[in-house]
Each structure stands twice: as C-alpha cells, then as structure tokens.
Amino acid sequence: MSQQSTLFPALKYDDAPAAVAWLQKAFGFAEHAVHKGPDGGIAHAEMKFGNAMIMFGSAGKPDPANPWSTERMGIYMYVPDIDAHYARAKAAGAEIVRPLADTTYGAREYSARDAGGHLWSFGTYDPWTA
C-alpha cells in the first residue's frame, strides 16, 4: 500500500482532547494537526496511521442546518500486523465488541469501541488490493 488514502472519516467526540491521547495510546495514531477551539475543545484535528488519516473535533451544540454537528461515524482500517494491534488495543483497555477472528472473505479482523463510543473495525482486508 504505497498510495495515500483519499478517504477521511470525520468524527465528533464529547471530549476530543482526551480522544487525541487515547487514540495514540490504544490504536497507535500520530498527531498530524490539532486546532483548538475557543471553548477549550478541538475545532479540528487530524491524526494519521500509516497512509490513513482521520479527522475529528469536539461535539458542539446541535445545528439543524449542519448535520456534522451531531453526526457520529464508524470506521474500518487496514492493519498488516493485526495480532499486535489487537494486543495493543486490549492492553490499553479498548472495549472489544467483536474479538479478533478470521473472516469468510480471507481477512483477520476485530471491532472495538473507542473512548467516545465510536465503532472501529481493524483488519487485514486491504481495499487497495482486493
């Protein structure tokens, strides 16, 4: 996988500053950019893992004109060493909602919820080569 990802899932966290630290500790993300908001939250953050990137910010007041003000989203991420990643997430206290297992389509995957309750699936399925 040498191509940069062109998909950037966007998330909202009730405590986005805590999410930055948790995502680093549990899932191995690195900060790319973090822009703090005027209220002490995060207006916009970008974190990367290999050639994948996510974007997120602090949850704010619901705005009927802007669906992103309340939207929450799930994510799938390709991870080549899924066994090590699974062990890291478990060691960090991730809530595992689907244990690591082989799938009928040839991948090895697990699902977990992060500190904000978002559903993540990690696995060896690589959409770039499938």
N, C-alpha and C positions, 0 to 999 in steps of 0.2 A: 504494500500500500504506500505508494510514493505521492499520490495526489493529495492536495489539501481538501478538506471537507468543504462542501458548499452548503451544507445543511446546518443551521444554527438554532437548535431548540431554545426556546425562551421560557423562563420560569419566574415565578414570584415566590418569595419567602416571607413569612411573618418576621423572621429575624435574619435578614440577609447577611449582616456582618458575621454572625455565628456560622452561617452556611459556608462562607469562604473558608474558614478554618476547618470545618468538618469535612468538606469536600476534599481538601488537601490531605487530611489525616486518614480518612476512611477509603477514599477512592483514588488517591494519587494525582489529583489535579494540581496544576500550577497556575498562579495568577498571570493573566495577560494584561488586564486593565481593570481597575476598580475606581469608580467615580462616586464619591459620597454625595448624598442628598442633603438638603438644608436642615432636615429634621434628625440627623444622625444615622439615618438608614443609608441604603445604597441606591442611587439613582440608576446606575447601570454598571454591571460587572461582566467581564469576560474571563473565563477560565479554560485552559486547554489541557488536553491529554493526548499526546502524540499529535496526529493531524486532525483531531476532532476539537470542536470548540462549542461551549455552551454560553448563553447569555442569560443574565437574570438581574433582578432588582428586588427591592423591598416592596411588600404588598402595601398598597395605599387605600385611600377611600374609593369605593366603587364609583365608576363613572359610566353611566348608561351609553354615552357616546363612544367609549373606548373599551372594547371587550378585553383588552390586555390588562385592564385594571383589576380584574378578578380571575382571569384565566389561569389554570394550573395544567401541567402537561407531563406526560410520561416520555421516557427516552430509552432507546436501545443503543448500546455502544459495543463495537467490535474490540475485543481484548485478546491478543495472541496467547498470553500465559494466564488463562482463566483460573487455573487452580491457585496460583499465587495471589491473584486479585481477590478471589473468593476468601482465601485465608486472611488477607489484609482487612477486608470489609468486616468479616466476623470478629476479628481481633479488636477492631475499632468500635464494636457494638452496633453495627448496622442491623436493622430489623430485616432479617431474611424472610421473604414471603414465598419464595419458590427456591428450594435447595438446588445446589449445583447438580446437574444431570445431563446426560446425553439426550438429544432430541431425535425425532424420526427423520429430520432433514439433514442430519450429519453434523450438527453443531453441539457444543457443550455450553450450557448457559445456567444462569441463576437470576433471580429477581430479588430486589431489596427496596425498602423504603428509606429515604434519606431523612435527615433531621427535620425537614419541612413537610414530610408525608408524601412526597412525590415518588411515583413508581419508576424504578430504573430496572432495565434488564441488561445484563452484561453477558457476552458470549463470543464464541469463535466464529459465528456466522459473519462473513465479510461481504457486504453488499457490493463492493467494488469488483470482486472476483466471482461472485455467484452467478 
